[in-house]
């Protein structure tokens, strides 16, 4: 059963520039969706609340074994329950640690404003240092992929290898469609029907948000949570070109976030040692659409860069 921390709830947090749930009813709605989604996950080995300079980060350990763990970073407005489809396959590869992003909806609790990309990397580096003394393999989807790259360029000592799934703001900007979805996600008065259409659009129309607990979770996060995060910036070319760890980047051919072929071409130019692919049939919701294929590709990649016992 999931353990809920004391979260930032209510208007008393307005103006502090930390993420918070706008009202108690909204927090209860989000918590119910989180609990329902959590029940679909494999058994958790350990639940941790890790102290950092910017707040407490919720982390979960899944699986057994001594292999270097794979750390999963979720997309915007999401949290650990979004990995329901992925965890069974990835746990066959190696132990997994999931984090709820600080400043986003989830069970991490922000206590200090995040002012820039360096702050974003600092809390993540501090959390990983508490969780594992060795560098870890980091996989991020969407903005979680940007977070993984932002960590890698600022704290490379924490990252054994890097895997990103349709990550925006890494090798270029985003489309006007994605900007529209982002604006919709922060408008508290947007009708539920319109909000659901935006979520369905970004996921390629594969399912309505209310069909799955993780969809309800994201919809509630968009409606009920106020985030105060710094503007996401693309890493400098000089930062990307010196990434020394193995890097696998997968772009979704049907993504509304960017032109996948152009992003893959830029990635190959900027990080010539990386492996970059376009999956033509995938949308931005790639992790839920192709969980078995992702697990197989991750297993192959990690088998090449870290062939120790899983």
Protein Blocks (a to p, Z undefined) as FASTA:
>chain_A
ZZdddddedjklgonlpacdfbfklmmmmmmmmmmmmmmpccdfbdcddddfkbccdddd
ededjbdcddddddehiafklmmmmmmmmmmmoccdddddehiacjbdcfbdcfbfklmm
mmmmmmmmmmpmbdcddddehjlmmmmmmmmmmmmmlpmbdcdehighkloccdfklmmm
mmmmmmmklcfklmmmmmmmmnoomacfklpmklmmmmmmmmmpccdddddddddfklmm
mombdcdddddfkbckbcfklmmmmmmmmmmmbccdddfkbcfklmmmmmmlmmmmmmmm
mmmmomccZZ
